[in-house]
Amino acid sequence: MQPGRTAIIAALLCGFCAVPAEAATIEVVVDKLVFTPAEINAKVGDTIEWDNKDILQHTATATNGTWNVLLAAHKKGSFVAKQAGTFEYFCKFHPNMKGQLTVTP
């Protein structure tokens, strides 16, 4: 093999061996008709999980209609962030409940 070629091959192989960053799970608690925290930041690939502590059913619904998560009473609901952007969201059943999700690449 020619000098320098080994270094190039090794560098290329290391690129294929790189471990991708692990996706995170971001928890939002729903309690007493409030999303906490109301503003969350995530990356594409992260899971957003809402934990509904209320006795009422809720939703986490993007105002632009891109996603909707049904949150049964005393249950969790989640989705994986698939696109970057800032998403305002609310509960369809209780429109005064509002939050914001910002997703970065």
Number of C-alpha atoms within 10 A of each C-alpha: 5 6 7 9 10 11 11 11 10 11 12 11 11 11 9 8 9 8 8 6 7 8 13 14 15 14 16 22 18 24 15 12 19 18 21 16 12 16 14 17 13 21 18 17 20 18 18 20 18 24 21 26 18 18 13 15 17 23 22 24 21 21 16 9 9 9 14 18 17 18 23 17 15 14 14 18 17 19 15 17 20 14 14 15 15 14 19 17 22 20 24 18 12 14 13 11 19 21 21 18 19 17 19 15 11
